[in-house]
C-alpha cells in the first residue's frame, strides 16, 4: 500500500511539473506563432462578444449617468481589441515577410475615439460623472497618438489639465505631454 502511494505521488508530481512548465522549446517556431495567433483570434472573438453585450447595456441606459461609465468601458474594450489586432498584424507580417497592415488596428482605434468623443460631448460638463470624463480625455489622447494625430492628443491632454486639474488623470496627461 505504501509503495503504491509513493508511486502515485511520484507520478502526480511529474504531471504537475510537466503542466507547470510550458514547452517553450518548440522545434518549429512557426508552430508557436500559429498558436499565439489562434489565441489572439479567440481573444478578439471574446472581446467582440463583450462589446456587443455592452452596446446592449448602453442602449438600455442611454441618457443616464450610467451611460458615461459604460461608454468608457466600451472604449477600453475597443482599445484592447485594437491591441490584439496590432499583434495579429505583426505576426502575419512576420510570417509572410510582408509589410505590416495596420488598417484594422487603426479602424478600431478610430471607433474608440468616436466612443470617447461621445462621452466627452455629452458628459464633460456633468460633475456627477467626473470619474468617467477624466479618463476619457487621457484614453482619447492616447488613441489619437496611436493613429498619429499628436495635435489632437495634445488638445485632449491640455483640455483635461485645464478642466479637471485635481484629477489623478492629469498626471498621466502631463506624462504624455512630456513624451512629445
Secondary structure, DSSP 8 states (H G I E B T S, - for coil): -HHHHHHHHHHHHHHHHHHHS-----S-HHHHHHHHHHHHHHHHHHHHHHHHHHHHHHHHTTTSHHHHHHHHHHHHHHHHHHHHHHHHHHHHHHHHTS----HHHHHHHHHHHHHHHHHHHHHTT-GGGHHHHHHHHHHHHHHHHHTT-HHHHHHHHHHHHHH-TTSTHHHHHHHHHHH-
